[in-house]
Amino acid sequence: MKKLFFAAFVAAIAFAVNANAQISVGVGYANETVVSKEAEKLGEDVKGHSWAKSRMKLDGIYVEFAYNWELASVGPGAISLQPGIRYNWLTNNEKAGSMRYSAEVDDKKQKINLTTRERSANHFIDVPLHVKYSYEFVPGAIKAYAFAGPVFSLGLAARSVSYTKGKTTNGVESVKLYGVEKINAYTGKYYSKSYDLTTEDYEIEKLRSDEYKAFNMFDLKLALGLGITVSEKVDVKFGYNIGLLNRSFMKNDEDTKYSAHSNVLYFGVSYNF
């Protein structure tokens, strides 16, 4: 996969230096849905697997550079090749829950109130190789086009952060609590800082383990989309990238199967120079 990504990047640069290539710069909105499945093998009396499915949605922005290289006229329109490179930054932030309980610590009854929020962030680079077919409805003014092709993706960081805030009251004084847990789903890097009621101090843990790896860094997607070009300068497009590879880092075994696929919906505008 690394070789494919490198080849795609080299191809994009090669088309960039072509005299017939038209450069464009664009920005837009992107929404990623990561669909994960876990299948556990059923008992001997029942065949098949029991599937559990989960969805994680992230929203954000992308910035891209692309080149439109016109190849030939086909029928009433024209066909062209559009390689490029796109940086994506996607995130979500949601309340994970709240908790209120009492605990006996050193013969002291403590009341604890906690609120937890979770935030995920995904940074990745796409190298799309789009094949475009365009048709001019109004020459020099309005052009519509459709595109499709492979997209090679390289993950840079996939972070999950859980924040816990609250306070504990032991009848004499109140202590503010703060805790954080950070996981990089690509590298398995883990960090946590949590309050210990017994020692009345914070404990810090740092490590790197495959236990915390969730996703592979490389992906191959199929791009489909539509767009409109106005006055040969401004592009407005809508696209959908369908994840083709299983991105789950966890390996399948005889009793359990794992899978994760990433799909990205996006729309944006770009300017053609």
Backbone as CSV, one residue per row, in Angstrom:
resi,resn,N_x,N_y,N_z,CA_x,CA_y,CA_z,C_x,C_y,C_z
1,MET,0.820,-1.199,0.000,0.000,0.000,0.000,0.862,1.261,0.000
2,LYS,2.006,1.201,0.674,2.903,2.341,0.685,3.396,2.654,-0.720
3,LYS,3.703,1.595,-1.502,4.179,1.797,-2.862,3.095,2.409,-3.736
4,LEU,1.854,1.979,-3.549,0.748,2.539,-4.322,0.558,4.017,-4.010
5,PHE,0.637,4.360,-2.707,0.477,5.759,-2.307,1.588,6.615,-2.903
6,PHE,2.829,6.113,-2.862,3.959,6.867,-3.407,3.810,7.035,-4.917
7,ALA,3.375,5.975,-5.599,3.195,6.052,-7.051,2.127,7.070,-7.416
8,ALA,1.042,7.099,-6.622,-0.028,8.060,-6.884,0.465,9.490,-6.682
9,PHE,1.276,9.697,-5.650,1.803,11.033,-5.382,2.733,11.485,-6.506
10,VAL,3.592,10.578,-6.987,4.501,10.910,-8.085,3.716,11.240,-9.349
11,ALA,2.632,10.488,-9.581,1.812,10.752,-10.758,1.195,12.147,-10.695
12,ALA,0.746,12.543,-9.502,0.156,13.872,-9.340,1.177,14.967,-9.641
13,ILE,2.395,14.791,-9.168,3.442,15.780,-9.429,3.788,15.819,-10.914
14,ALA,3.814,14.660,-11.557,4.153,14.606,-12.973,3.147,15.372,-13.816
15,PHE,1.868,15.218,-13.500,0.857,15.941,-14.242,0.907,17.437,-13.947
16,ALA,1.387,17.780,-12.758,1.439,19.189,-12.373,2.371,19.983,-13.275
17,VAL,3.459,19.368,-13.721,4.437,20.105,-14.506,4.096,20.091,-15.993
18,ASN,3.035,19.385,-16.346,2.624,19.365,-17.744,2.109,20.738,-18.145
19,ALA,2.512,21.188,-19.318,2.155,22.535,-19.764,0.653,22.701,-19.950
20,ASN,-0.059,21.581,-20.236,-1.494,21.658,-20.474,-2.316,21.557,-19.195
21,ALA,-1.660,21.374,-18.074,-2.379,21.192,-16.820,-2.833,22.527,-16.262
22,GLN,-4.055,22.545,-15.741,-4.613,23.744,-15.115,-4.708,23.502,-13.619
23,ILE,-4.053,24.344,-12.846,-4.025,24.162,-11.404,-5.273,24.764,-10.774
24,SER,-5.732,24.132,-9.693,-6.862,24.667,-8.938,-6.602,24.486,-7.449
25,VAL,-7.139,25.399,-6.664,-7.021,25.358,-5.205,-8.423,25.422,-4.631
26,GLY,-8.742,24.518,-3.696,-10.099,24.486,-3.172,-10.175,24.187,-1.690
27,VAL,-11.333,24.513,-1.112,-11.636,24.214,0.287,-13.075,23.721,0.356
28,GLY,-13.401,23.020,1.431,-14.774,22.563,1.559,-15.038,21.840,2.856
29,TYR,-16.256,21.331,2.949,-16.731,20.593,4.123,-16.652,19.100,3.840
30,ALA,-16.289,18.319,4.864,-16.220,16.869,4.715,-16.838,16.196,5.932
31,ASN,-17.497,15.075,5.685,-18.100,14.281,6.751,-17.658,12.835,6.569
32,GLU,-16.988,12.292,7.579,-16.497,10.919,7.521,-17.341,10.016,8.414
33,THR,-17.716,8.866,7.886,-18.409,7.850,8.668,-17.543,6.596,8.703
34,VAL,-17.147,6.191,9.897,-16.365,4.969,10.072,-17.302,3.894,10.598
35,VAL,-17.541,2.876,9.784,-18.434,1.781,10.156,-17.586,0.595,10.605
36,SER,-17.742,0.207,11.865,-16.976,-0.908,12.423,-17.905,-2.074,12.727
37,LYS,-17.415,-3.279,12.458,-18.182,-4.493,12.743,-17.307,-5.480,13.509
38,GLU,-17.949,-6.176,14.414,-17.278,-7.243,15.151,-18.201,-8.457,15.164
39,ALA,-17.716,-9.570,14.650,-18.534,-10.776,14.557,-17.957,-11.871,15.434
40,GLU,-18.773,-12.370,16.348,-18.357,-13.473,17.207,-19.030,-14.762,16.737
41,LYS,-18.240,-15.822,16.662,-18.749,-17.102,16.189,-19.769,-17.658,17.183
42,LEU,-20.896,-18.106,16.642,-21.937,-18.658,17.497,-21.584,-20.072,17.930
43,GLY,-22.390,-20.613,18.823,-22.126,-21.945,19.359,-22.289,-23.043,18.321
44,GLU,-21.971,-24.258,18.735,-22.010,-25.397,17.824,-23.415,-25.671,17.293
45,ASP,-24.437,-25.349,18.094,-25.815,-25.623,17.677,-26.359,-24.573,16.715
46,VAL,-25.658,-23.437,16.589,-26.113,-22.354,15.712,-24.978,-21.985,14.770
47,LYS,-25.259,-21.942,13.480,-24.220,-21.624,12.505,-24.087,-20.115,12.317
48,GLY,-22.915,-19.706,11.823,-22.698,-18.307,11.482,-22.098,-17.484,12.607
49,HIS,-22.226,-16.141,12.467,-21.662,-15.199,13.426,-22.731,-14.222,13.905
50,SER,-22.536,-13.699,15.088,-23.380,-12.644,15.626,-22.659,-11.312,15.425
51,TRP,-23.255,-10.411,14.606,-22.587,-9.163,14.255,-23.000,-8.023,15.170
52,ALA,-22.014,-7.231,15.550,-22.261,-5.982,16.276,-21.684,-4.848,15.435
53,LYS,-22.491,-3.832,15.157,-22.054,-2.752,14.280,-22.084,-1.417,15.029
54,SER,-21.086,-0.565,14.764,-21.059,0.776,15.354,-20.639,1.790,14.289
55,ARG,-21.104,3.017,14.445,-20.774,4.094,13.509,-20.190,5.277,14.263
56,MET,-19.109,5.818,13.740,-18.522,7.029,14.293,-18.511,8.089,13.190
57,LYS,-19.099,9.242,13.460,-19.174,10.316,12.472,-18.289,11.471,12.897
58,LEU,-17.532,12.017,11.938,-16.668,13.169,12.184,-16.923,14.206,11.091
59,ASP,-16.916,15.475,11.492,-17.106,16.581,10.559,-15.877,17.472,10.561
60,GLY,-15.616,18.107,9.415,-14.476,19.012,9.362,-14.319,19.656,8.006
61,ILE,-13.093,20.010,7.688,-12.798,20.726,6.453,-11.681,20.019,5.687
62,TYR,-11.562,20.372,4.422,-10.445,19.889,3.617,-9.879,21.039,2.802
63,VAL,-8.616,20.915,2.455,-7.930,21.861,1.568,-7.249,21.036,0.485
64,GLU,-7.401,21.425,-0.769,-6.851,20.593,-1.831,-6.188,21.413,-2.934
65,PHE,-5.234,20.774,-3.596,-4.605,21.275,-4.809,-4.819,20.206,-5.879
66,ALA,-5.261,20.628,-7.060,-5.540,19.660,-8.114,-5.121,20.235,-9.466
67,TYR,-5.003,19.346,-10.443,-4.615,19.714,-11.805,-5.558,19.047,-12.790
68,ASN,-6.089,19.834,-13.709,-6.989,19.301,-14.719,-6.233,19.193,-16.045
69,TRP,-6.059,17.969,-16.496,-5.302,17.714,-17.728,-6.256,17.166,-18.773
70,GLU,-6.642,18.016,-19.730,-7.608,17.604,-20.750,-6.957,16.644,-21.730
71,LEU,-7.637,15.500,-21.959,-7.082,14.457,-22.820,-7.640,14.502,-24.231
72,ALA,-8.970,14.521,-24.385,-9.551,14.467,-25.724,-11.020,14.829,-25.676
73,SER,-11.548,15.188,-26.824,-12.985,15.428,-26.976,-13.670,14.088,-27.234
74,VAL,-14.751,13.840,-26.496,-15.504,12.598,-26.634,-16.977,12.947,-26.760
75,GLY,-17.549,12.727,-27.942,-18.947,13.081,-28.158,-19.144,14.583,-28.009
76,PRO,-20.202,14.972,-27.295,-20.459,16.413,-27.111,-19.596,17.069,-26.040
77,GLY,-18.832,16.276,-25.300,-18.035,16.818,-24.209,-16.567,16.481,-24.324
78,ALA,-15.871,16.579,-23.213,-14.426,16.315,-23.183,-14.095,15.467,-21.968
79,ILE,-13.082,14.635,-22.103,-12.607,13.799,-21.012,-11.246,14.306,-20.555
80,SER,-11.038,14.315,-19.253,-9.777,14.819,-18.710,-9.379,14.003,-17.485
81,LEU,-8.131,14.142,-17.097,-7.597,13.470,-15.922,-7.259,14.531,-14.882
82,GLN,-7.684,14.312,-13.638,-7.470,15.312,-12.592,-6.842,14.671,-11.353
83,PRO,-5.519,14.631,-11.282,-4.854,14.197,-10.048,-4.772,15.367,-9.069
84,GLY,-4.514,15.069,-7.830,-4.394,16.134,-6.843,-3.932,15.606,-5.502
85,ILE,-3.946,16.487,-4.529,-3.603,16.110,-3.154,-4.498,16.916,-2.223
86,ARG,-5.036,16.257,-1.190,-6.036,16.883,-0.318,-5.710,16.569,1.138
87,TYR,-5.720,17.605,1.970,-5.547,17.432,3.411,-6.914,17.534,4.087
88,ASN,-7.219,16.578,4.957,-8.503,16.533,5.655,-8.297,16.629,7.162
89,TRP,-9.103,17.459,7.811,-9.115,17.565,9.271,-10.556,17.400,9.732
90,LEU,-10.820,16.314,10.467,-12.181,15.982,10.873,-12.216,15.709,12.367
91,THR,-13.324,16.074,13.005,-13.412,15.916,14.450,-14.857,15.785,14.897
92,ASN,-15.056,15.304,16.114,-16.366,15.361,16.768,-16.148,15.597,18.257
93,ASN,-17.186,16.088,18.902,-17.096,16.425,20.322,-18.471,16.201,20.924
94,GLU,-18.583,15.285,21.870,-19.887,14.968,22.422,-19.789,14.610,23.898
95,LYS,-20.902,14.801,24.587,-20.968,14.441,25.994,-21.163,12.940,26.107
96,ALA,-20.250,12.288,26.814,-20.310,10.833,26.925,-21.187,10.375,28.083
97,GLY,-21.403,11.253,29.054,-22.255,10.869,30.181,-21.855,11.571,31.460
98,SER,-22.658,11.392,32.468,-22.381,11.958,33.792,-22.638,10.885,34.843
99,MET,-22.003,11.064,36.001,-22.084,10.049,37.047,-22.103,10.735,38.415
100,ARG,-22.935,10.201,39.302,-23.000,10.705,40.679,-23.081,9.503,41.619
101,TYR,-22.149,9.421,42.565,-22.151,8.277,43.468,-21.434,8.642,44.779
102,SER,-21.505,7.725,45.747,-20.835,7.892,47.041,-19.837,6.766,47.238
103,ALA,-18.781,7.049,47.977,-17.753,6.040,48.233,-17.184,6.227,49.644
104,GLU,-16.825,5.104,50.256,-16.185,5.129,51.578,-14.678,5.014,51.400
105,VAL,-13.947,6.067,51.783,-12.495,6.081,51.668,-11.912,6.523,53.005
106,ASP,-11.148,5.624,53.645,-10.545,5.907,54.952,-11.598,6.390,55.945
107,ASP,-12.705,5.630,56.011,-13.804,5.936,56.943,-14.450,7.280,56.669
108,LYS,-14.218,7.813,55.490,-14.859,9.062,55.122,-15.824,8.806,53.966
109,LYS,-17.020,9.285,54.104,-17.997,9.140,53.041,-17.849,10.307,52.075
110,GLN,-17.543,9.973,50.853,-17.331,11.013,49.853,-18.408,10.952,48.779
111,LYS,-18.862,12.109,48.370,-19.811,12.236,47.267,-19.054,12.714,46.028
112,ILE,-19.220,11.993,44.936,-18.467,12.303,43.716,-19.440,12.609,42.574
113,ASN,-19.211,13.716,41.900,-19.970,14.089,40.700,-18.992,14.205,39.534
114,LEU,-19.250,13.487,38.453,-18.357,13.486,37.304,-19.130,13.711,36.010
115,THR,-18.511,14.432,35.086,-19.055,14.622,33.734,-17.943,14.325,32.736
116,THR,-18.253,13.522,31.732,-17.250,13.105,30.752,-17.645,13.544,29.341
117,ARG,-16.665,14.091,28.626,-16.840,14.434,27.215,-15.771,13.709,26.404
118,GLU,-16.143,13.313,25.200,-15.214,12.623,24.320,-15.041,13.416,23.023
119,ARG,-13.801,13.491,22.567,-13.497,14.193,21.324,-12.576,13.328,20.479
120,SER,-12.925,13.160,19.228,-12.095,12.415,18.289,-11.638,13.345,17.187
121,ALA,-10.454,13.101,16.659,-9.921,13.906,15.559,-9.176,12.990,14.598
122,ASN,-9.379,13.218,13.319,-8.729,12.408,12.301,-8.072,13.328,11.282
123,HIS,-6.774,13.151,11.069,-6.020,13.913,10.076,-5.505,12.931,9.028
124,PHE,-5.797,13.186,7.763,-5.287,12.297,6.722,-5.137,13.041,5.404
125,ILE,-4.296,12.485,4.541,-4.031,13.045,3.217,-4.590,12.096,2.159
126,ASP,-5.320,12.670,1.203,-5.829,11.915,0.062,-5.061,12.302,-1.193
127,VAL,-4.819,11.315,-2.037,-4.280,11.568,-3.384,-5.298,11.000,-4.381
128,PRO,-6.228,11.850,-4.851,-7.226,11.377,-5.808,-6.689,11.392,-7.241
129,LEU,-7.129,10.430,-8.045,-6.834,10.384,-9.477,-8.169,10.286,-10.209
130,HIS,-8.792,11.441,-10.412,-10.134,11.479,-10.996,-10.083,11.482,-12.524
131,VAL,-10.992,10.740,-13.115,-11.265,10.846,-14.544,-12.560,11.641,-14.686
132,LYS,-12.514,12.756,-15.429,-13.653,13.667,-15.538,-14.230,13.658,-16.955
133,TYR,-15.551,13.765,-17.005,-16.214,13.989,-18.290,-17.049,15.254,-18.141
134,SER,-16.775,16.248,-18.973,-17.445,17.542,-18.840,-18.190,17.916,-20.115
135,TYR,-19.220,18.733,-19.935,-20.037,19.205,-21.061,-20.377,20.668,-20.840
136,GLU,-20.143,21.488,-21.847,-20.424,22.924,-21.756,-21.862,23.203,-22.164
137,PHE,-22.683,23.601,-21.205,-24.052,23.991,-21.513,-24.083,25.382,-22.139
138,VAL,-23.269,26.274,-21.587,-23.112,27.627,-22.143,-21.620,27.838,-22.352
139,PRO,-21.144,27.835,-23.597,-19.697,27.938,-23.858,-19.052,29.110,-23.134
140,GLY,-17.991,28.793,-22.374,-17.261,29.831,-21.652,-17.935,30.310,-20.385
141,ALA,-19.145,29.804,-20.084,-19.879,30.308,-18.927,-20.236,29.208,-17.929
142,ILE,-20.892,28.149,-18.387,-21.344,27.082,-17.478,-20.972,25.725,-18.058
143,LYS,-20.271,24.944,-17.256,-19.855,23.595,-17.639,-20.207,22.633,-16.502
144,ALA,-20.830,21.527,-16.826,-21.133,20.498,-15.835,-20.225,19.301,-16.070
145,TYR,-19.901,18.595,-15.011,-19.021,17.439,-15.171,-19.319,16.369,-14.118
146,ALA,-18.925,15.161,-14.434,-18.977,14.029,-13.511,-17.574,13.445,-13.406
147,PHE,-17.246,12.888,-12.258,-15.909,12.320,-12.093,-15.963,11.028,-11.285
148,ALA,-14.942,10.208,-11.480,-14.804,8.951,-10.746,-13.338,8.545,-10.783
149,GLY,-12.943,7.689,-9.860,-11.562,7.224,-9.851,-11.095,6.813,-8.473
150,PRO,-9.889,6.291,-8.382,-9.352,5.851,-7.086,-8.850,7.020,-6.247
151,VAL,-8.867,6.825,-4.951,-8.317,7.786,-3.997,-7.423,7.009,-3.033
152,PHE,-6.152,7.386,-2.968,-5.202,6.748,-2.057,-5.094,7.613,-0.802
153,SER,-5.328,7.026,0.361,-5.362,7.778,1.616,-4.239,7.352,2.553
154,LEU,-3.634,8.329,3.190,-2.601,8.109,4.200,-3.019,8.791,5.492
155,GLY,-3.238,8.018,6.540,-3.609,8.580,7.828,-2.416,9.198,8.534
156,LEU,-2.593,10.386,9.076,-1.533,11.071,9.811,-1.708,10.917,11.316
157,ALA,-2.932,11.096,11.797,-3.215,10.952,13.228,-4.696,10.668,13.409
158,ALA,-5.012,9.751,14.299,-6.393,9.440,14.664,-6.451,9.427,16.180
159,ARG,-6.823,10.554,16.756,-6.761,10.711,18.209,-8.149,10.656,18.835
160,SER,-8.206,10.007,19.973,-9.416,9.967,20.777,-9.067,10.483,22.168
161,VAL,-9.787,11.509,22.609,-9.502,12.128,23.904,-10.774,12.131,24.746
162,SER,-10.661,11.663,25.967,-11.776,11.649,26.902,-11.434,12.544,28.093
163,TYR,-12.281,13.561,28.341,-12.070,14.492,29.449,-13.113,14.229,30.529
164,THR,-12.650,14.165,31.765,-13.562,14.009,32.895,-13.368,15.170,33.861
165,LYS,-14.487,15.840,34.194,-14.441,16.948,35.157,-15.483,16.699,36.246
166,GLY,-15.210,17.222,37.419,-16.173,17.072,38.502,-15.585,17.501,39.823
167,LYS,-16.187,17.017,40.915,-15.664,17.343,42.237,-16.072,16.256,43.214
168,THR,-15.304,16.133,44.298,-15.619,15.210,45.379,-15.730,15.989,46.686
169,THR,-16.702,15.627,47.501,-16.924,16.294,48.780,-16.904,15.254,49.889
170,ASN,-16.001,15.448,50.867,-15.895,14.476,51.965,-16.537,14.978,53.252
171,GLY,-17.375,15.997,53.145,-18.040,16.551,54.315,-17.296,17.714,54.924
172,VAL,-16.037,17.850,54.609,-15.219,18.937,55.151,-14.844,19.927,54.050
173,GLU,-14.372,19.404,52.944,-13.958,20.269,51.857,-14.294,19.629,50.511
174,SER,-14.308,20.456,49.488,-14.569,19.985,48.141,-13.290,20.068,47.324
175,VAL,-13.040,19.049,46.534,-11.851,19.010,45.689,-12.299,18.878,44.234
176,LYS,-11.808,19.765,43.388,-12.129,19.670,41.963,-11.347,18.518,41.348
177,LEU,-12.013,17.759,40.502,-11.389,16.607,39.859,-11.192,16.883,38.372
178,TYR,-10.113,16.347,37.854,-9.839,16.469,36.426,-9.136,15.208,35.951
179,GLY,-9.596,14.662,34.865,-8.961,13.479,34.310,-8.963,13.533,32.800
180,VAL,-7.978,12.912,32.172,-7.901,12.903,30.716,-7.303,11.568,30.265
181,GLU,-7.813,11.075,29.147,-7.295,9.852,28.550,-7.148,10.087,27.048
182,LYS,-5.933,9.894,26.531,-5.649,10.147,25.125,-5.149,8.865,24.461
183,ILE,-5.695,8.579,23.277,-5.295,7.394,22.519,-5.098,7.780,21.056
184,ASN,-3.973,7.356,20.463,-3.761,7.511,19.031,-4.062,6.156,18.387
185,ALA,-5.149,6.091,17.623,-5.626,4.818,17.075,-4.736,4.266,15.971
186,TYR,-3.766,5.053,15.464,-2.821,4.566,14.462,-1.565,3.984,15.100
187,THR,-1.050,4.647,16.118,0.229,4.257,16.710,0.092,3.445,17.995
188,GLY,-1.064,3.500,18.642,-1.233,2.810,19.914,-0.661,3.570,21.095
189,LYS,-0.333,4.845,20.895,0.199,5.661,21.989,-0.931,6.020,22.954
190,TYR,-0.681,5.821,24.252,-1.717,5.999,25.269,-1.192,6.886,26.398
191,TYR,-2.079,7.781,26.883,-1.736,8.658,28.012,-2.992,8.844,28.864
192,SER,-2.818,8.773,30.179,-3.948,9.032,31.066,-3.484,9.769,32.318
193,LYS,-4.367,10.607,32.820,-4.148,11.312,34.074,-5.455,11.246,34.841
194,SER,-5.436,10.582,35.993,-6.668,10.382,36.748,-6.442,10.612,38.238
195,TYR,-7.518,10.982,38.922,-7.453,11.283,40.350,-7.716,10.021,41.161
196,ASP,-6.865,9.755,42.155,-7.004,8.598,43.028,-7.571,9.065,44.370
197,LEU,-8.750,8.554,44.734,-9.387,8.984,45.977,-8.588,8.581,47.211
198,THR,-7.883,7.474,47.134,-7.119,6.992,48.291,-5.902,7.860,48.569
199,THR,-5.109,8.120,47.539,-3.894,8.927,47.707,-4.184,10.417,47.632
200,GLU,-5.417,10.757,47.170,-5.801,12.163,46.977,-4.784,12.894,46.115
201,ASP,-4.375,12.221,45.040,-3.424,12.803,44.108,-3.694,12.229,42.713
202,TYR,-3.074,12.847,41.713,-3.267,12.391,40.336,-2.213,11.358,39.954
203,GLU,-2.644,10.356,39.198,-1.741,9.344,38.686,-1.636,9.484,37.173
204,ILE,-0.409,9.358,36.672,-0.152,9.501,35.235,0.387,8.187,34.685
205,GLU,-0.154,7.799,33.538,0.286,6.567,32.878,0.564,6.863,31.409
206,LYS,1.742,6.449,30.934,2.116,6.618,29.536,2.635,5.285,29.000
207,LEU,2.186,4.922,27.804,2.697,3.698,27.180,2.319,3.685,25.704
208,ARG,2.872,2.728,24.994,2.548,2.504,23.588,2.314,1.005,23.413
209,SER,1.116,0.643,22.946,0.763,-0.773,22.878,-0.185,-1.025,21.706
210,ASP,-0.053,-2.216,21.113,-0.976,-2.615,20.050,-2.405,-2.730,20.565
211,GLU,-2.555,-2.830,21.869,-3.887,-2.932,22.464,-4.743,-1.715,22.136
212,TYR,-4.086,-0.561,21.932,-4.813,0.676,21.683,-4.842,1.059,20.203
213,LYS,-4.273,0.232,19.342,-4.362,0.475,17.909,-5.724,0.013,17.407
214,ALA,-6.369,0.846,16.596,-7.681,0.483,16.068,-7.700,0.427,14.547
215,PHE,-6.936,1.352,13.885,-7.031,1.464,12.430,-5.657,1.389,11.768
216,ASN,-5.629,0.812,10.564,-4.453,0.893,9.707,-4.371,2.285,9.084
217,MET,-3.163,2.723,8.767,-2.955,4.079,8.274,-3.331,4.249,6.801
218,PHE,-3.371,3.151,6.027,-3.587,3.260,4.588,-4.978,2.783,4.196
219,ASP,-5.521,3.460,3.178,-6.833,3.096,2.686,-6.902,3.383,1.188
220,LEU,-7.759,2.649,0.505,-8.037,2.873,-0.909,-9.529,3.100,-1.043
221,LYS,-9.917,4.219,-1.668,-11.325,4.565,-1.813,-11.694,4.726,-3.291
222,LEU,-12.972,4.583,-3.562,-13.512,4.852,-4.894,-14.278,6.158,-4.839
223,ALA,-13.880,7.127,-5.688,-14.507,8.445,-5.697,-15.575,8.523,-6.778
224,LEU,-16.721,9.115,-6.425,-17.797,9.403,-7.360,-18.286,10.814,-7.074
225,GLY,-18.576,11.606,-8.126,-19.031,12.955,-7.849,-19.504,13.718,-9.068
226,LEU,-20.090,14.888,-8.784,-20.607,15.797,-9.810,-20.132,17.202,-9.495
227,GLY,-20.047,18.054,-10.529,-19.622,19.422,-10.306,-20.065,20.351,-11.414
228,ILE,-19.933,21.649,-11.143,-20.253,22.698,-12.114,-19.106,23.702,-12.126
229,THR,-18.683,24.098,-13.323,-17.668,25.131,-13.483,-18.331,26.383,-14.044
230,VAL,-18.081,27.511,-13.386,-18.670,28.794,-13.795,-17.568,29.701,-14.317
231,SER,-17.748,30.194,-15.532,-16.825,31.150,-16.167,-15.387,30.614,-16.229
232,GLU,-15.239,29.304,-16.313,-13.933,28.645,-16.424,-13.049,28.835,-15.193
233,LYS,-13.562,29.478,-14.140,-12.715,29.812,-12.992,-13.155,29.182,-11.675
234,VAL,-14.459,29.118,-11.446,-14.956,28.656,-10.143,-15.633,27.298,-10.288
235,ASP,-15.191,26.353,-9.472,-15.778,25.015,-9.448,-16.569,24.822,-8.161
236,VAL,-17.743,24.238,-8.290,-18.530,23.796,-7.140,-18.775,22.306,-7.335
237,LYS,-18.341,21.492,-6.365,-18.466,20.046,-6.569,-18.959,19.333,-5.319
238,PHE,-19.525,18.146,-5.571,-20.052,17.273,-4.537,-19.509,15.877,-4.809
239,GLY,-18.953,15.234,-3.791,-18.359,13.923,-4.014,-18.551,12.969,-2.853
240,TYR,-18.339,11.698,-3.137,-18.458,10.665,-2.118,-17.347,9.638,-2.343
241,ASN,-16.532,9.418,-1.319,-15.441,8.447,-1.387,-15.822,7.205,-0.597
242,ILE,-15.842,6.072,-1.272,-16.260,4.809,-0.663,-15.024,4.006,-0.275
243,GLY,-14.886,3.705,0.997,-13.738,2.930,1.472,-13.799,1.485,1.012
244,LEU,-12.721,1.013,0.386,-12.685,-0.344,-0.166,-11.919,-1.334,0.708
245,LEU,-11.032,-0.832,1.544,-10.191,-1.722,2.354,-10.703,-1.830,3.783
246,ASN,-10.441,-2.973,4.392,-10.721,-3.166,5.806,-9.623,-2.468,6.601
247,ARG,-9.977,-1.406,7.322,-8.989,-0.611,8.038,-8.768,-1.079,9.474
248,SER,-9.474,-2.095,9.895,-9.331,-2.566,11.270,-7.933,-3.127,11.500
249,PHE,-7.291,-2.688,12.582,-5.954,-3.177,12.915,-6.025,-4.565,13.543
250,MET,-7.128,-4.853,14.210,-7.271,-6.127,14.907,-7.390,-7.267,13.897
251,LYS,-6.687,-8.359,14.142,-6.640,-9.483,13.220,-7.805,-10.442,13.469
252,ASN,-8.302,-10.981,12.372,-9.351,-11.988,12.495,-8.781,-13.287,13.033
253,ASP,-9.584,-14.004,13.810,-9.192,-15.340,14.259,-10.366,-16.288,14.026
254,GLU,-10.290,-17.480,14.551,-11.330,-18.472,14.287,-12.672,-18.086,14.893
255,ASP,-12.647,-17.386,16.013,-13.888,-17.094,16.719,-14.410,-15.676,16.502
256,THR,-13.553,-14.768,16.077,-13.961,-13.362,15.951,-13.440,-12.761,14.651
257,LYS,-14.283,-11.989,14.003,-13.897,-11.265,12.795,-14.094,-9.772,13.040
258,TYR,-13.136,-8.965,12.560,-13.201,-7.516,12.738,-13.143,-6.830,11.373
259,SER,-13.860,-5.720,11.245,-13.765,-4.933,10.019,-14.110,-3.481,10.323
260,ALA,-13.532,-2.578,9.554,-13.815,-1.144,9.674,-13.611,-0.508,8.310
261,HIS,-14.604,0.230,7.842,-14.523,0.912,6.558,-14.859,2.389,6.737
262,SER,-14.142,3.223,6.012,-14.292,4.675,6.127,-14.850,5.249,4.826
263,ASN,-15.983,5.949,4.926,-16.602,6.617,3.786,-16.653,8.119,4.056
264,VAL,-16.371,8.909,3.024,-16.298,10.366,3.196,-17.212,11.060,2.189
265,LEU,-18.115,11.885,2.710,-18.998,12.724,1.901,-18.455,14.149,1.968
266,TYR,-18.369,14.851,0.833,-17.805,16.195,0.872,-18.395,17.076,-0.225
267,PHE,-18.342,18.381,0.014,-18.655,19.350,-1.043,-17.839,20.601,-0.779
268,GLY,-17.507,21.321,-1.853,-16.670,22.499,-1.696,-16.570,23.303,-2.962
269,VAL,-15.731,24.317,-2.901,-15.494,25.191,-4.040,-13.995,25.290,-4.295
270,SER,-13.639,25.531,-5.534,-12.241,25.706,-5.879,-12.100,26.752,-6.972
271,TYR,-10.914,27.307,-7.065,-10.639,28.351,-8.067,-9.593,27.841,-9.020
272,ASN,-9.853,27.982,-10.314,-8.945,27.529,-11.364,-8.076,28.673,-11.837
273,PHE,-6.776,28.478,-11.839,-5.845,29.521,-12.270,-5.512,29.370,-13.746
